[in-house]
Amino acid sequence: HSRSEIMAIIAPAALVVIVVVSPLAAGGAAPPSPAIGMPGCDTTCGNISVPYPFGMGPARCYHSPGFNLTCDNTITPPRLLLGGGGILQVEGFILEMSMVLVRRTPGDIRVDADDGSGSLFAAGLGNADEGAYIMLPDVWNELVLLGCNVRATLLVSSGGDSGNGTVVSACSSLCGEKGHGPLRDVPSSLESSMLCTGEGCCQAPIVAVKAAAVSGSSYSVQIEWFGRNNRSADEERMPTRVFVANKGWFENKKVSRQLLYPKRSPAKDVATGVPIWLSWEFGQDPSRNHRHSNISSSSTVRCDDDLTQVGYTCYCKQGYQGNPYIPDGCQDINECELPEDYCPGGVCTNTIGSFDCGCPPGTHGNNSTPGGCVPFISEADRCSPSCGEVHVHYPFGVGPSHCYRPGFNLTCDYPGSGKPPRLLLDSYGAFQIQEISIQNSTLRVTSSVATIEAETINPYSFHFNNYFSEGGDALFSLSTRNELVLSGCNVQATLLGPGDDPTIVSGCATFCSDSDMNAGRVPIASHASDKKSCYGMGCCRAPISTSIDGMPDMLSFKFADPNSVQNNSQPPYALIAEEGWFDNRLISDQQIHAHKSKLRFKPNVPIILQWEVLHPSGLPNANMKSLQKCPTEVAANICKSTNSHCKPGNRGYSCRCREGYHGNPYAPKGCKGGPVTLKGEQLKTRTNTSIY
């Protein structure tokens, strides 16, 4: 939704509770709660969180005097107050909408003025002279008048002249000429809630005008009695009351009955005051120098006056959330953590500031349009042989269930917008397949989720099992053609196997000299020929050992000495990558660029996965140490080609074409060719004749 659409949706609610939830980094520990205020400033008063540009205490804690709040600690619980006079108590904020919810004290509900006029905001809200425009917004509030034969007019006036000004709302309430004594029943247009008919009370919307932002302006109300009866008789029937309230508050019959029939004891909803929404704007041009230059120049923040009266506001751009008024306040939204909201039933892949939503498994097309994903249609027994530029070989497959062995189903994702199709291994879209090797029983995938970066001293970890929960006949493990890479000062990383007593699959530690620590830098080899080398100073690499238990469970990361942590622009990081891929200087430059651009450091890393085929139910487990060859039943079930043979692995089995043959041993007639003589001539074989 646009910001104006959101305002229309939220405004009718009687009360809005604002809770900020910090998203979890994929595969990592929970990051610290995002900052909402300036460093070193108190951002809470009682149970209310105070986001910048508002603030309390020293001037550096709020943007300008108009945003200065007061925390009254003389009572329990403490009250957060806006403006002077102590009549506006802050209840909460909607930072994205530039809105603040306040309550007026109960004594300010009624206007008793012999001359028929009074100020609703005598305490004085912020104005341009104080760096802030604070005013009544459109839609969110309403004018409510209770009384007999009376009219109320809400005006915005300036210079202390409450008798003249711009009319922003008005309504009249009639009671007729007959009848004496208090009104016993005030009719409502609704049965379940109170909606005034104009008899005994009236309600009217409020229009936001630019005059409200003029220096020295205030809101005032004028009351005019026009009945034939004298004023005292009308007052006896229904005492005149006029107030501005959050739209929907008065409709609650628990509230309206207390005000319409004042002899009843006041309920809590009334005794705590009247809720009112206020909007704020900055009292200067967004093109001028802002107090924090990152606000108007950040790639994640936009400041404009499109939806304001005279000033401007800022907000996080689409795909980001947080506080746009503080440095690095807008952070990427991981839409894939809420797939039902952003990508229901599809394959979600988070990107910086956005996300891709591919079609659900078994379908293809454009998921961004209704009905854009259609089921794969196979021609007889033929299945899709490729996805983009990647050839798909059985036991893997895309499409109907007969195209793959159980557990080997892949997703061909069509992200749209002219992007090429992607062959995905997991339902999260976190691992994209670049190559399937039948001969080596490997997958070459790329991923940006298996990198952990430590921005605080807390331990970090990545859990492979979140993405590789095995099912069907597919068994995956990390190939020994990968390596563990760690960069940073005085940190250590460990790759652990599964189970309660896990084995160490790999691990290494780095160190830095005192001069590097003091200078806030991570040492990198100075010679171009050494750019891929790691010697333990600022960087280390370690091989991945063979895991007989399958996929590792966790890549963990911690500081060797939490009391001696380097403060620099390159937080330590650890990752698993294909051997020979890591380029220390190149990846360090990418990390520095990401942090300067206020982006997450998420390099797209190649990883080699080993795969095996699980035995059919009831057949013996594979164990390459104890089994020299596959049981006959296993070979017949897995290796479908005539000219193939079966090999036991760590936990499952794999197939190979016999010497002289090439192709796919998992598919019927998949191994082509034949044995050769010493002269290199291929022997002729009869059809369906096995050569051993």
C-alpha positions in Angstrom: 0.0 0.0 0.0 1.0 3.6 -0.5 1.4 5.8 2.6 -2.0 7.5 1.9 -3.7 4.1 1.6 -2.3 2.9 4.9 -3.5 6.0 6.6 -7.0 5.3 5.3 -6.8 1.8 6.6 -5.5 2.5 10.1 -7.3 5.7 10.9 -10.7 4.3 11.8 -9.3 2.1 14.6 -10.1 3.3 18.1 -6.6 2.6 19.3 -3.4 1.3 17.7 -0.8 -0.6 19.6 2.7 -0.2 18.1 5.2 -3.1 18.5 8.5 -3.2 16.7 9.8 -6.8 16.0 13.5 -7.3 15.1 13.9 -9.9 12.2 16.3 -12.7 12.7 19.3 -12.9 10.5 19.0 -16.0 8.3 20.8 -18.9 10.0 22.4 -16.6 12.6 21.8 -15.5 16.2 19.3 -12.8 17.0 20.9 -9.4 16.3 20.6 -6.7 18.9 17.3 -4.7 18.9 17.5 -1.9 16.3 18.2 1.6 17.7 15.3 4.1 17.7 17.1 7.1 19.2 20.4 8.9 19.3 23.4 7.2 21.0 23.6 7.8 24.7 20.0 9.0 25.0 17.2 7.6 27.1 14.5 6.3 24.7 11.9 5.0 27.2 9.4 6.6 29.6 7.5 4.0 31.6 6.3 1.6 28.9 6.5 4.0 26.0 9.4 3.9 23.6 10.4 7.3 22.2 11.8 7.3 18.6 13.9 10.1 17.2 13.2 12.9 16.1 11.4 13.0 19.4 13.5 12.8 22.5 14.0 13.6 26.2 16.8 15.2 28.1 19.8 17.0 26.4 19.2 18.9 23.1 21.2 16.3 21.2 18.5 13.7 22.0 15.8 15.3 19.9 15.8 17.0 16.5 14.6 20.5 17.5 12.7 22.1 20.4 9.3 21.2 18.9 10.1 17.5 19.4 11.3 17.8 23.0 9.2 15.6 25.4 9.0 15.5 29.2 9.0 12.3 31.2 7.1 12.9 34.4 8.5 10.5 37.0 6.6 12.1 39.9 3.8 9.5 39.5 3.6 5.8 38.9 3.7 4.8 36.1 5.6 7.7 34.6 3.8 10.0 32.0 5.3 11.1 28.7 4.2 14.6 28.0 4.1 16.7 24.8 4.1 20.5 24.9 3.6 22.7 28.0 0.8 22.5 30.5 0.9 18.8 31.0 -2.4 18.1 29.3 -1.2 16.0 26.4 0.1 12.6 27.5 1.8 10.5 24.8 0.4 7.0 24.3 2.5 5.8 21.3 3.9 6.5 17.9 3.5 5.4 14.3 6.9 6.4 12.9 6.1 5.4 9.3 3.0 7.7 9.3 4.6 10.5 11.3 1.8 10.1 13.8 1.7 10.4 17.6 -1.2 9.3 19.8 -1.9 11.5 22.8 -4.6 11.8 25.5 -6.0 15.0 26.8 -6.6 15.1 30.6 -10.2 14.5 31.7 -10.8 18.0 32.8 -10.3 19.3 29.3 -13.2 17.4 27.8 -15.8 20.1 28.6 -15.6 23.7 27.3 -17.1 26.1 29.8 -16.9 29.6 28.3 -19.5 32.3 28.9 -18.6 33.9 25.6 -19.0 30.6 23.8 -15.4 30.1 22.8 -12.3 28.3 24.1 -8.9 27.0 23.1 -8.5 23.3 22.7 -4.7 23.4 22.7 -3.9 26.3 24.9 -0.6 24.6 25.9 0.8 25.3 22.4 2.1 22.7 20.1 5.3 22.8 18.1 5.5 25.2 15.2 7.9 26.3 12.5 9.8 28.5 15.0 10.6 25.3 17.0 11.6 23.2 14.0 8.4 21.2 14.0 4.8 21.4 12.8 2.4 19.4 15.0 -1.2 19.4 14.0 -4.5 17.5 13.6 -4.3 15.2 10.5 -7.0 14.3 8.0 -9.3 11.2 8.6 -7.9 10.2 12.0 -9.9 12.4 14.3 -13.4 13.8 14.6 -15.2 16.7 16.2 -17.9 15.6 18.8 -20.5 17.9 20.2 -23.0 17.1 22.9 -25.8 19.5 23.7 -29.2 20.9 22.8 -29.8 23.4 20.1 -26.1 24.3 19.8 -23.5 24.5 17.0 -19.8 24.0 17.4 -17.2 25.3 15.0 -13.5 24.2 15.1 -11.1 26.8 13.8 -7.4 27.2 13.3 -6.3 30.8 14.3 -3.0 32.6 14.6 -1.7 35.4 16.7 -3.8 34.6 19.7 -7.0 35.6 17.9 -9.4 32.8 18.7 -12.4 34.7 17.3 -11.3 34.4 13.7 -9.6 31.7 11.7 -10.0 28.9 9.2 -12.9 26.5 9.8 -11.7 22.9 9.8 -14.9 21.3 11.2 -18.4 22.1 12.4 -21.7 20.4 13.3 -25.0 21.1 15.0 -27.0 19.2 17.7 -30.8 19.8 18.0 -33.2 18.7 20.7 -36.5 20.3 19.6 -38.6 22.8 21.5 -40.6 20.5 23.7 -39.6 18.6 26.7 -38.0 19.5 30.1 -35.4 17.9 32.3 -32.4 15.8 31.2 -32.6 13.8 28.0 -33.3 10.2 28.8 -32.4 8.7 25.4 -30.1 10.0 22.7 -30.7 8.1 19.4 -28.0 6.4 17.4 -27.8 5.4 13.7 -26.2 2.1 14.7 -27.5 -0.5 17.1 -24.2 -1.9 18.4 -22.3 1.5 18.7 -23.0 5.2 19.0 -23.3 7.2 15.8 -25.0 10.6 16.4 -28.1 11.5 14.4 -27.9 15.2 15.2 -30.4 14.9 18.1 -28.5 15.4 21.4 -25.1 15.0 19.7 -23.3 15.3 16.4 -20.0 14.2 14.9 -18.0 15.7 12.0 -14.7 15.0 10.3 -11.7 17.3 10.6 -9.9 18.8 7.6 -6.1 19.4 7.8 -5.1 22.8 6.5 -1.9 24.7 6.1 -3.0 27.4 8.4 -2.4 24.9 11.3 1.3 25.1 10.7 1.6 28.9 10.8 3.8 30.2 13.5 1.8 30.9 16.7 -1.3 29.1 15.4 -3.7 27.2 17.7 -7.0 25.3 17.6 -10.0 26.9 19.1 -13.7 26.2 19.2 -16.7 28.5 19.0 -20.1 27.5 20.4 -23.4 29.1 19.4 -26.8 28.5 21.0 -29.8 29.0 18.7 -32.8 27.5 20.3 -36.0 29.4 21.3 -35.6 28.2 24.8 -33.2 30.0 27.0 -29.7 28.6 27.2 -30.1 27.4 30.8 -33.0 25.2 29.8 -31.0 23.6 27.0 -28.1 23.1 29.3 -30.4 21.3 31.8 -31.6 18.9 29.1 -28.0 18.2 27.8 -24.9 19.9 29.2 -22.8 21.2 26.3 -19.6 19.4 25.7 -17.3 19.6 22.7 -14.0 17.8 22.1 -11.8 16.3 19.4 -11.2 12.6 19.7 -9.7 9.7 17.8 -12.3 8.6 15.3 -14.1 5.6 16.7 -13.5 6.3 20.4 -16.9 8.0 21.0 -18.7 5.3 19.1 -17.8 2.9 21.9 -21.0 2.8 24.0 -19.0 2.4 27.2 -17.6 5.9 26.4 -20.5 7.6 24.9 -23.0 6.7 27.7 -20.6 8.2 30.3 -20.6 11.5 28.4 -24.2 11.6 27.3 -25.5 10.7 30.8 -23.0 12.4 33.1 -24.7 11.5 36.4 -23.2 8.0 36.0 -19.8 7.4 37.6 -17.0 7.9 35.0 -15.7 4.7 33.4 -11.9 4.1 33.0 -12.2 4.8 29.3 -13.4 8.4 30.0 -11.4 9.0 33.3 -8.1 8.5 31.5 -8.8 11.3 29.0 -9.6 11.7 25.3 -7.3 10.0 22.7 -6.2 12.2 19.8 -4.0 11.6 16.8 -1.5 14.3 16.0 0.8 14.4 12.9 4.2 16.0 12.7 6.3 17.6 10.0 9.8 19.1 9.9 9.7 22.9 9.6 12.3 23.2 6.9 12.8 22.3 3.2 14.1 18.8 2.7 16.7 20.1 0.2 18.4 22.1 2.9 21.1 20.7 5.2 19.5 18.3 7.6 20.9 17.8 11.1 22.0 14.4 10.1 23.0 14.4 6.4 22.5 10.7 6.0 18.7 11.1 6.2 18.3 12.8 2.8 21.3 11.2 1.1 20.9 7.5 2.2 20.0 5.0 -0.5 17.4 3.5 1.9 15.6 6.8 3.0 13.4 9.2 1.1 12.4 12.7 2.4 9.7 14.7 0.6 6.6 16.9 1.0 4.2 14.8 -1.1 1.8 14.1 1.7 2.5 17.0 4.1 0.9 20.4 4.6 3.9 22.8 4.7 6.9 20.8 5.9 8.3 17.5 5.1 8.8 14.0 6.5 11.1 11.0 5.9 10.4 7.4 5.6 12.3 4.1 4.7 12.1 3.2 1.1 10.1 0.2 0.0 11.8 -3.0 1.1 13.3 -1.4 4.3 12.0 -0.7 7.8 13.2 1.1 10.9 13.8 4.7 11.8 14.7 6.9 8.9 15.8 9.8 11.1 18.9 8.1 12.6 22.1 6.9 10.9 21.6 3.4 9.5 18.1 3.3 10.8 16.5 1.7 7.8 17.3 -2.0 7.5 16.3 -4.5 4.8 13.1 -6.4 5.3 13.5 -10.1 4.9 10.1 -10.8 3.3 10.8 -14.5 3.2 10.4 -14.7 7.0 6.7 -14.0 6.3 6.1 -16.1 3.2 2.3 -16.2 3.7 2.2 -12.4 3.5 4.7 -11.9 0.6 5.0 -15.1 -1.3 2.2 -17.5 -0.3 2.9 -21.0 -1.7 5.9 -19.8 -3.8 9.6 -20.1 -3.5 10.8 -16.9 -1.8 14.3 -15.5 -2.2 15.2 -12.4 -0.2 17.2 -9.7 -1.9 18.5 -6.3 -0.6 15.5 -4.0 -0.5 13.2 -6.5 -2.2 12.5 -10.2 -2.8 11.8 -12.7 -5.6 8.8 -15.0 -5.5 9.1 -18.0 -7.8 6.5 -20.5 -8.7 5.7 -23.3 -6.3 7.4 -26.7 -6.9 5.8 -28.5 -9.8 4.8 -25.3 -11.6 6.4 -22.7 -13.7 5.5 -19.2 -15.0 5.2 -15.8 -13.4 4.1 -15.8 -9.8 3.7 -12.0 -9.7 0.4 -12.3 -11.7 -2.8 -14.1 -10.6 -2.8 -17.5 -12.3 0.7 -17.0 -13.6 2.0 -20.3 -12.3 0.9 -23.3 -14.3 1.6 -27.1 -13.7 4.3 -28.7 -15.8 2.8 -30.8 -18.6 4.9 -33.7 -19.7 4.7 -35.2 -23.1 4.3 -38.9 -22.5 7.3 -39.9 -20.2 9.5 -37.0 -21.3 10.5 -34.5 -18.5 12.1 -31.1 -18.7 15.8 -31.7 -19.5 17.0 -28.3 -18.3 16.3 -25.1 -16.4 17.9 -22.1 -17.9 21.4 -23.2 -18.8 21.6 -26.0 -16.3 21.0 -29.6 -17.5 18.8 -31.6 -15.2 19.8 -35.3 -14.9 17.8 -38.1 -13.3 17.5 -39.0 -10.3 17.0 -35.2 -10.1 14.0 -33.7 -11.9 11.7 -30.8 -12.4 7.9 -31.3 -12.8 5.6 -34.3 -12.2 6.7 -36.9 -9.6 7.7 -39.4 -12.3 10.4 -37.0 -13.4 12.6 -37.5 -10.3 13.4 -40.0 -7.6 11.7 -39.2 -4.2 13.7 -36.4 -2.5 15.5 -35.3 -5.7 12.8 -32.9 -6.9 14.1 -29.5 -7.9 12.3 -26.2 -8.6 12.8 -24.2 -11.8 12.0 -20.7 -10.7 11.0 -18.0 -13.1 11.5 -14.7 -11.2 10.2 -12.6 -14.0 11.3 -9.1 -14.9 13.5 -10.5 -17.7 15.6 -12.5 -15.3 16.7 -16.0 -16.4 15.2 -19.1 -14.8 17.0 -20.4 -11.7 17.3 -24.1 -10.7 16.7 -24.2 -6.9 17.6 -27.0 -4.5 15.6 -26.0 -1.5 12.1 -24.6 -1.0 13.6 -21.4 0.5 15.4 -20.5 -2.7 18.7 -20.2 -0.7 20.7 -22.6 -2.8 20.8 -22.2 -6.5 22.2 -25.1 -8.6 24.8 -24.3 -11.2 25.8 -27.8 -12.2 24.7 -31.4 -11.7 27.5 -34.0 -12.0 26.4 -37.6 -12.4 29.9 -38.9 -12.7 31.1 -37.4 -9.4 27.7 -37.4 -7.6 28.0 -33.7 -6.8 26.0 -30.5 -7.1 27.7 -27.1 -7.6 25.5 -24.6 -5.9 25.7 -20.9 -5.0 24.3 -19.3 -1.9 24.5 -16.1 0.1 23.0 -17.4 3.3 25.9 -19.6 4.5 28.0 -16.6 5.4 28.0 -15.4 9.0 29.2 -11.9 10.0 29.8 -10.8 13.6 28.8 -7.2 14.1 28.8 -7.6 17.9 30.7 -9.7 20.4 27.9 -12.3 20.6 28.5 -15.8 19.3 27.0 -16.4 15.8 26.1 -19.6 14.0 24.6 -21.0 10.8 22.5 -24.2 10.9 22.6 -26.3 7.8 19.7 -28.4 9.0 17.4 -25.5 8.6 17.8 -26.0 4.8 18.8 -29.6 4.4 16.1 -31.6 6.3 16.5 -34.9 4.4 13.5 -36.6 2.9 12.8 -39.3 0.3 15.9 -41.1 -1.1 18.2 -38.0 -1.2 21.2 -37.8 1.1 23.4 -34.7 1.0 26.8 -33.8 2.6 29.6 -31.3 2.1 32.2 -32.3 -0.4 35.8 -32.4 0.7 36.4 -30.0 -2.3 35.2 -27.2 0.0 37.1 -25.3 2.6 36.3 -23.2 5.7 37.3 -19.5 5.4 37.6 -17.2 8.3 38.5 -13.5 8.2 39.0 -11.1 11.1 41.2 -10.5 14.1 41.4 -12.9 17.1 38.4 -15.0 16.1 37.8 -18.7 15.7 35.3 -20.7 13.6 34.2 -24.3 13.9 32.2 -26.6 11.6 30.4 -29.3 13.7 28.8 -32.5 12.6 25.2 -33.5 13.6 24.2 -35.2 16.9 24.4 -34.5 20.6 28.2 -35.2 20.6 29.2 -33.8 17.3 32.5 -34.3 15.6 34.6 -31.4 14.4 34.5 -31.3 10.6 36.7 -28.3 10.3 38.0 -25.3 12.2 40.6 -22.5 12.3 41.5 -19.4 14.2 43.0 -16.0 13.2 45.3 -13.5 15.0 46.3 -9.9 14.5 49.2 -7.9 15.8 48.7 -5.1 18.3 49.4 -2.5 15.6 46.7 -3.9 13.4 44.3 -4.0 16.3 45.0 -0.4 17.3 44.7 0.8 13.7 41.4 -1.0 13.2 42.4 -3.0 10.2 42.5 -6.6 9.1 45.8 -7.5 7.5 45.8 -8.6 3.8 48.7 -9.9 1.8 50.2 -7.0 -0.1 51.4 -9.0 -3.2 48.9 -9.7 -6.0 50.1 -13.2 -6.2 49.1 -13.8 -2.6 45.6 -12.4 -2.8 44.1 -15.9 -2.3 46.4 -16.8 0.5 45.6 -16.9 4.3 48.4 -17.4 6.8 46.5 -17.1 10.0 47.2 -13.3 10.4 43.7 -11.8 9.8 42.6 -14.8 7.7 42.7 -18.6 7.8 41.5 -21.4 5.6 40.9 -25.0 6.6 39.9 -28.2 4.6 36.6 -29.9 5.1 37.0 -33.5 6.3 34.7 -36.4 5.1 31.6 -36.6 7.2 30.1 -40.1 7.6 27.1 -38.6 9.3 25.9 -36.4 6.4 25.4 -32.7 6.3 27.2 -30.7 9.1 24.8 -29.3 11.7 26.4 -25.9 12.5 29.0 -23.4 11.5 29.8 -21.5 14.7 31.8 -18.3 15.3 33.1 -16.6 18.4 35.8 -14.2 19.5 38.9 -15.6 21.2 38.8 -12.8 23.7 35.5 -10.9 24.0 37.2 -8.3 26.1 39.6 -7.4 23.2 37.4 -6.8 20.2 38.6 -4.7 17.3 36.4 -1.8 16.2 36.6 -1.3 12.5 34.6 -1.2 9.3 35.2 -4.9 8.5 33.4 -7.1 11.0 34.8 -10.7 11.1 33.1 -13.3 9.0 33.2 -17.0 8.2 31.9 -19.0 5.3 32.1 -22.3 3.5 33.2 -22.2 -0.1 34.6 -24.3 -3.0 38.4 -24.6 -2.8 40.2 -22.0 -4.8 37.3 -19.6 -5.0 38.2 -17.3 -2.1 40.0 -14.1 -3.0 40.9 -12.3 0.2 41.3 -8.8 -1.3 38.3 -9.0 -3.6 35.9 -10.2 -0.9 37.3 -7.7 1.6 36.6 -4.9 -0.9 33.0 -6.3 -1.4 32.5 -6.2 2.4 33.8 -2.6 2.7 31.6 -1.5 -0.2 28.5 -3.2 1.3 28.9 -1.5 4.7 29.5 1.9 3.1 26.3 1.5 1.1 24.4 0.5 4.3 23.8 -3.0 2.9 24.2 -6.5 4.3 27.4 -8.3 3.4 26.0 -11.4 1.5 28.6 -12.7 -1.0 27.2 -15.3 -3.5 29.5 -18.2 -2.6 29.9 -21.5 -4.6 29.7 -24.7 -2.6 30.1 -28.3 -3.7 27.6 -30.8 -2.3 28.0 -34.6 -2.4 24.8 -36.6 -2.9 23.9 -40.3 -2.5 20.8 -42.3 -3.0 19.2 -43.9 0.1 18.5 -47.6 -0.1 14.9 -48.7 -0.5 13.1 -49.6 2.7 14.1 -52.9 4.2 17.5 -53.1 2.4 20.9 -52.8 4.3 22.5 -49.5 5.0 25.5 -48.5 2.9 28.9 -48.5 4.5 31.9 -48.2 2.2 34.2 -49.7 4.9 32.2 -52.9 5.3 30.5 -53.2 1.9 32.8 -53.8 -1.1 29.8 -53.9 -3.5 26.1 -53.1 -3.4 23.6 -55.8 -2.6 21.9 -57.1 -5.7 18.5 -55.7 -4.7 20.0 -52.2 -4.2 21.8 -52.2 -7.5 18.7 -53.3 -9.3 16.6 -50.6 -7.6 18.9 -47.7 -8.1 21.1 -48.3 -11.1 18.6 -48.6 -14.0 21.0 -48.7 -16.9 22.1 -52.1 -18.2 25.7 -51.2 -18.5 26.1 -49.7 -15.0 27.3 -50.8 -11.6 26.6 -49.7 -8.0 29.0 -48.3 -5.4 28.4 -48.1 -1.7 29.0 -44.7 -0.1 29.1 -43.3 3.5 25.4 -43.7 4.0 23.8 -44.3 0.7 24.7 -45.6 -2.8 25.8 -44.1 -6.2 25.9 -45.5 -9.7 28.5 -45.4 -12.4 28.6 -46.4 -16.1 30.9 -49.4 -16.8 34.3 -48.8 -18.4 33.9 -47.7 -21.9 30.4 -46.4 -21.4 29.2 -42.9 -20.6 25.9 -41.3 -19.7 23.4 -41.6 -16.9 23.4 -44.9 -15.0 20.3 -43.9 -13.1 18.1 -43.9 -16.2 17.1 -46.9 -18.3 19.5 -47.2 -21.3 21.3 -44.2 -19.9 24.9 -45.6 -20.4 25.9 -45.3 -24.0 29.0 -46.6 -25.9 30.8 -49.9 -25.2 34.2 -51.4 -24.3 37.2 -50.7 -26.5 40.1 -52.9 -27.7 43.8 -52.2 -27.1 43.8 -50.4 -30.5 41.0 -48.1 -29.3 38.4 -49.7 -31.5 34.9 -50.1 -29.9 33.6 -53.6 -29.8 30.2 -54.4 -31.3 27.7 -55.7 -28.9 24.4 -57.3 -29.3 21.3 -55.5 -28.1 20.5 -56.2 -24.4 23.8 -58.0 -23.9 25.7 -57.1 -20.8 29.5 -56.7 -21.0 31.4 -57.5 -17.8 
